[in-house]
């Protein structure tokens, strides 16, 4: 992992747990973060971390960050290899920089390479820096192409990403597997609300996620301004949970608009606080605007809201509709006025909220939950190491004692 530590990255942590339950020996290389030490073992997963380095938010500053991350990851991977060769190396993105290390380990040890495709880095660049240098965009396309070429298998978070792996990455369809980032419904589920989180008001509206330029939290604050200051709704509290390079500016915008008493921004919160907020919330916000990345990306927060039976307000984006179905109200892309009006309409319709929340939870349990997704994920690893069908269902025990196999994950 490059851009998030584990266990904080929910997708990668679920992957690690799936592999350890299947008898794999898993090592994760990632940056340090809250709860992630330089060296530790958590639930049977070995985590080795390097100091996080983020020199700034400009396009050029990412080059320094990625160079440092690659050097640190390579050093730790080679150190960990002394305990034995890795059967499989998994790299996640962003960024698409770890393919040289994967190629070297394949050449030296015969390690197989799984690319866990989290983001479309060229589209991410175009969304964050629409006027950015074309040379950097061409460089990102080159790195993406090399990553696809180096990969023995690709696990994509949705069908749109899988199509990119085939069309732009040149992978055969049989080499690409869709593994959605499904939540764990046993862990993420609604519990007794915490009324104090409403700050004495009748309703609570929540956001959970990253706060970058492409995430639309600025739209959520503008919508809150319309709801509170233009529509005069004093009965709604907003809680925007998360962090990112836009958070200082978003805090300043909130205060400039006089929303300090109505819009709480606690930063990155614990799982306990997150569960309390989403168990109390009437609506979950997905303000991700229409851009080259968001149109084809699956938002984890959408499915987490659904797991907590929270109806969603989102812009009309292709993959968001695939995930949420009838659990969301869809708004004209990038229209702040429509977004604000839809929030108020749904807040005032308790019957619709209850129905949408119930449908969302059912969709998670029946289709999106990690218990469904992990079967395909584990099958990729079992195929690469030659285990085939020797295991029972992925949530059960092995059919017979298995050799301990080593897997390493690095990336973003």
BELUR-V49945 format. One record per backbone hydrogen bond with DSSP energy under -1.0 kcal/mol. CO is the residue of the C=O (numbers start at 1). NH is the residue of the N-H. E is the energy in kcal/mol with one decimal. If there is no record, write none. Layout:
{{CO & NH & E} {CO & NH & E}}
//
This chain:
{{5 & 9 & -1.8} {9 & 13 & -2.1} {10 & 14 & -2.4} {11 & 15 & -2.2} {12 & 16 & -2.6} {13 & 17 & -2.4} {14 & 18 & -2.2} {15 & 19 & -2.2} {16 & 20 & -2.6} {17 & 21 & -2.2} {18 & 22 & -1.1} {19 & 24 & -2.5} {20 & 23 & -1.6} {25 & 407 & -2.7} {26 & 46 & -2.2} {27 & 409 & -1.9} {28 & 48 & -2.8} {30 & 50 & -1.6} {33 & 36 & -2.6} {36 & 33 & -1.2} {38 & 49 & -2.3} {40 & 47 & -3.2} {42 & 45 & -2.3} {45 & 42 & -2.5} {46 & 28 & -3.0} {47 & 40 & -2.2} {48 & 30 & -1.6} {50 & 32 & -2.2} {60 & 63 & -1.4} {61 & 65 & -1.8} {62 & 66 & -2.9} {63 & 67 & -2.2} {64 & 68 & -2.2} {65 & 69 & -2.3} {66 & 70 & -2.6} {67 & 71 & -2.2} {68 & 72 & -2.4} {69 & 73 & -2.7} {70 & 74 & -2.8} {71 & 75 & -2.1} {72 & 76 & -2.3} {73 & 77 & -2.8} {74 & 78 & -2.3} {75 & 79 & -1.8} {76 & 80 & -2.8} {77 & 81 & -1.7} {79 & 82 & -1.2} {80 & 83 & -1.6} {81 & 84 & -2.3} {87 & 112 & -2.5} {88 & 408 & -2.0} {89 & 114 & -2.6} {90 & 410 & -3.1} {91 & 116 & -2.6} {95 & 97 & -1.2} {98 & 102 & -2.0} {99 & 103 & -2.7} {100 & 104 & -2.2} {101 & 105 & -2.4} {102 & 106 & -2.0} {103 & 107 & -2.5} {104 & 108 & -2.5} {105 & 109 & -2.7} {105 & 111 & -1.3} {106 & 110 & -1.6} {112 & 89 & -3.2} {113 & 152 & -2.5} {113 & 153 & -1.6} {114 & 91 & -2.0} {115 & 155 & -2.3} {116 & 118 & -1.1} {117 & 157 & -1.2} {120 & 124 & -2.8} {121 & 125 & -2.5} {122 & 126 & -2.3} {123 & 127 & -2.1} {124 & 128 & -2.3} {125 & 129 & -3.1} {129 & 132 & -2.5} {133 & 137 & -1.4} {134 & 138 & -2.5} {135 & 139 & -1.9} {136 & 140 & -2.3} {137 & 141 & -2.2} {138 & 142 & -2.0} {139 & 143 & -2.4} {140 & 144 & -2.5} {141 & 145 & -2.3} {142 & 146 & -2.5} {143 & 147 & -2.1} {144 & 148 & -2.4} {145 & 149 & -2.3} {146 & 150 & -2.0} {147 & 151 & -1.3} {153 & 115 & -2.5} {154 & 177 & -2.8} {155 & 117 & -2.7} {156 & 179 & -3.0} {158 & 162 & -1.9} {159 & 163 & -2.3} {160 & 164 & -1.5} {161 & 165 & -2.1} {162 & 166 & -1.6} {163 & 167 & -3.1} {164 & 168 & -2.3} {164 & 169 & -1.9} {165 & 171 & -2.3} {172 & 175 & -2.4} {173 & 176 & -1.5} {175 & 154 & -2.6} {177 & 156 & -2.4} {180 & 182 & -1.9} {183 & 370 & -1.8} {184 & 187 & -1.0} {184 & 188 & -3.0} {194 & 197 & -2.3} {195 & 198 & -1.9} {196 & 199 & -1.6} {198 & 201 & -1.1} {203 & 237 & -2.2} {204 & 282 & -3.4} {204 & 283 & -1.0} {205 & 239 & -2.6} {206 & 285 & -3.0} {207 & 241 & -3.3} {211 & 246 & -2.4} {212 & 215 & -1.6} {216 & 220 & -1.6} {217 & 221 & -2.1} {218 & 222 & -2.2} {219 & 223 & -2.7} {220 & 224 & -2.3} {221 & 225 & -2.0} {222 & 226 & -1.8} {223 & 227 & -2.7} {224 & 228 & -2.9} {225 & 229 & -2.2} {225 & 230 & -1.0} {226 & 231 & -3.1} {227 & 233 & -2.5} {232 & 234 & -1.0} {235 & 203 & -2.1} {237 & 205 & -2.8} {238 & 264 & -3.2} {239 & 207 & -2.4} {241 & 209 & -1.8} {243 & 211 & -1.9} {244 & 247 & -1.6} {246 & 250 & -2.4} {247 & 251 & -2.6} {248 & 252 & -1.9} {249 & 253 & -2.4} {250 & 254 & -2.6} {251 & 255 & -2.3} {252 & 256 & -2.4} {253 & 257 & -1.8} {254 & 259 & -2.4} {255 & 258 & -1.4} {259 & 262 & -1.4} {259 & 263 & -2.8} {262 & 238 & -3.3} {264 & 240 & -3.1} {267 & 242 & -1.7} {270 & 274 & -2.6} {271 & 275 & -2.5} {272 & 276 & -2.2} {273 & 277 & -2.6} {274 & 278 & -2.7} {275 & 279 & -1.6} {277 & 280 & -1.0} {277 & 281 & -1.8} {283 & 206 & -2.6} {284 & 313 & -2.1} {291 & 295 & -1.9} {293 & 296 & -1.1} {295 & 319 & -1.6} {299 & 303 & -1.0} {300 & 304 & -1.9} {301 & 305 & -2.7} {302 & 306 & -1.9} {303 & 307 & -2.0} {304 & 308 & -1.3} {305 & 310 & -2.6} {306 & 309 & -1.8} {311 & 284 & -2.8} {312 & 329 & -2.7} {313 & 286 & -2.5} {314 & 331 & -2.2} {315 & 317 & -1.8} {317 & 321 & -2.1} {318 & 322 & -1.4} {319 & 323 & -2.0} {320 & 324 & -2.9} {321 & 325 & -1.9} {324 & 327 & -2.3} {327 & 312 & -2.2} {329 & 314 & -2.5} {331 & 316 & -2.2} {332 & 335 & -1.9} {335 & 339 & -2.0} {336 & 340 & -2.6} {337 & 341 & -2.4} {338 & 342 & -2.3} {339 & 343 & -2.0} {340 & 344 & -1.9} {341 & 345 & -2.4} {342 & 346 & -2.3} {343 & 347 & -2.5} {344 & 348 & -1.9} {346 & 349 & -1.4} {349 & 353 & -2.1} {350 & 354 & -2.3} {351 & 355 & -2.2} {352 & 356 & -2.9} {353 & 357 & -2.6} {354 & 358 & -2.0} {355 & 359 & -2.3} {356 & 360 & -2.5} {357 & 361 & -2.2} {358 & 362 & -2.1} {359 & 363 & -2.2} {360 & 364 & -2.1} {361 & 365 & -2.5} {362 & 366 & -2.6} {363 & 367 & -2.1} {363 & 368 & -1.8} {364 & 369 & -2.5} {369 & 372 & -1.7} {369 & 373 & -1.5} {370 & 374 & -3.0} {373 & 377 & -1.6} {374 & 378 & -2.8} {375 & 379 & -1.7} {376 & 380 & -1.3} {377 & 381 & -1.1} {378 & 382 & -2.7} {379 & 383 & -2.2} {380 & 384 & -1.9} {381 & 385 & -2.0} {382 & 387 & -2.8} {382 & 388 & -1.0} {387 & 390 & -1.6} {393 & 396 & -2.2} {405 & 25 & -4.9} {406 & 87 & -1.3} {406 & 88 & -1.7} {407 & 27 & -2.6} {408 & 90 & -3.7} {409 & 29 & -2.5} {410 & 92 & -1.5}}
//
